[in-house]
């Protein structure tokens, strides 16, 4: 992922993200090391419907294929952060 604390380098593996955030994050899903420079897509699963908090390496359409509960809700939700240049 690219999850990090302010001023810290981006976590490239789930173990590093867990070091940063510990028990403040309820679930960590380990999909392996981040494959490239584009940040991870972050989904808020505490809301119904689920919503994309930050768009990133995995496009909303791909997420909706594997997480039907996301549907179209995350594709263009207002206030979402888009990856920077």
N, C-alpha and C positions, 0 to 999 in steps of 0.2 A: 504494500500500500504506500501511499505517500502521507499517511497520518503522521503528525508530529506535534510536538509542543512548540510554542513560539520560541524562535531562536535555536531550535534543535534541527539537525538534519532529518530529512524525510525517512521514515522507516521503510525499508525495502523488503522486510520479512515480518511475519506476524509476531515472532518473538520480540522483536524490537518495539513494535507497536504496544505489545503487552507490557513491556518495561516502562514505556511512557505513561500508559493510561491505567494499568493494573485493573483493579476491580470496578473502576468507574465505568468500564465498558462491560456489558453483560455477556456478550458473545463475540468471540473472535473466530472468523472462518479462514482457515489456512489454505489458500489456493497456490501456494508456492511463492517464490520471490517475484517481486514486481519485474515484468519483462522489459520495461523501457522507460523513457522519460515522461510519458503522459501519466498524470496522476490517476489514482484509482477512482472508480465511481463509488460514491457513498450513498447508501440507501437507509432511510430512517424507517425501521420496522416497528416502531412504537406507535405509529399512526395507522388509521384505516381510512382510505387505502394507503398502502405504503407510498413513500414519496422519495424522490431522488433529491438529496441534499447538495451533492456536487456531481456534476457530469464529468466523466473521465474516460478511461480507456475502454470500458464496456458500454456500448451505446444502449439507450433505453429499449430499443426494439429487441436486442439480444437478451436483455434482462427479462423482458416480458415473455420471451419464449420459455424460460426456465422458472420464472416466478410469476405465474399468471395473476396473482393478487396485485402485482404492480400495474398491469394493464397499461392504459394510456396516462395514468395519473402522474407518472414521473417524467413524461416526455418534455413537457414545457411548463412545469409548475412555476407559478410566479415566485420570484425571490431566489430561485436556484442559482448557485454559482456555476459559471461556465469555466472550463479550464482556460488558463491564460496562455499567452504566446510561448 
